[in-house]
Amino acid sequence: ATDVETWRSYTARGESFSSFFVKSCFTEFFLVSTDWWRRNVWLLSEEKSLVIFDLRDTRTR
């Protein structure tokens, strides 16, 4: 399972938390704040850039 799939499995169960940390082989993903969690925004610590995953859209496919 990829990091995104792992994150989806947590959100699908209705898990609620202000920060979430996933260790991967190439970088570290983490949610910065509760507000960002609500917007499904990830901060890539190594790339220092923002990547937005619309989990609500992908979950309905």
Contacts in CASP RR format, 6 or more apart in sequence:
PFRMAT RR
TARGET T0000
AUTHOR 0000-0000-0000
METHOD contacts of the structure
MODEL  1
ATDVETWRSYTARGESFSSFFVKSCFTEFFLVSTDWWRRNVWLLSEEKSL
VIFDLRDTRTR
1 9 0 8 1.000
3 22 0 8 1.000
3 24 0 8 1.000
3 29 0 8 1.000
4 53 0 8 1.000
6 22 0 8 1.000
7 20 0 8 1.000
7 22 0 8 1.000
7 29 0 8 1.000
7 53 0 8 1.000
7 55 0 8 1.000
8 55 0 8 1.000
8 58 0 8 1.000
8 59 0 8 1.000
10 20 0 8 1.000
11 55 0 8 1.000
11 59 0 8 1.000
12 59 0 8 1.000
17 37 0 8 1.000
18 31 0 8 1.000
18 33 0 8 1.000
18 34 0 8 1.000
18 37 0 8 1.000
19 30 0 8 1.000
19 31 0 8 1.000
19 32 0 8 1.000
19 33 0 8 1.000
19 37 0 8 1.000
20 30 0 8 1.000
20 31 0 8 1.000
20 37 0 8 1.000
21 28 0 8 1.000
21 29 0 8 1.000
21 30 0 8 1.000
22 28 0 8 1.000
22 29 0 8 1.000
22 30 0 8 1.000
27 44 0 8 1.000
27 45 0 8 1.000
27 46 0 8 1.000
27 47 0 8 1.000
28 45 0 8 1.000
28 46 0 8 1.000
29 42 0 8 1.000
29 43 0 8 1.000
29 44 0 8 1.000
29 45 0 8 1.000
30 42 0 8 1.000
30 43 0 8 1.000
30 45 0 8 1.000
31 37 0 8 1.000
31 41 0 8 1.000
31 42 0 8 1.000
31 43 0 8 1.000
32 41 0 8 1.000
32 43 0 8 1.000
36 43 0 8 1.000
39 52 0 8 1.000
40 52 0 8 1.000
40 53 0 8 1.000
40 54 0 8 1.000
40 55 0 8 1.000
40 56 0 8 1.000
41 50 0 8 1.000
41 51 0 8 1.000
41 52 0 8 1.000
42 50 0 8 1.000
42 51 0 8 1.000
42 52 0 8 1.000
42 53 0 8 1.000
43 50 0 8 1.000
44 50 0 8 1.000
44 51 0 8 1.000
END
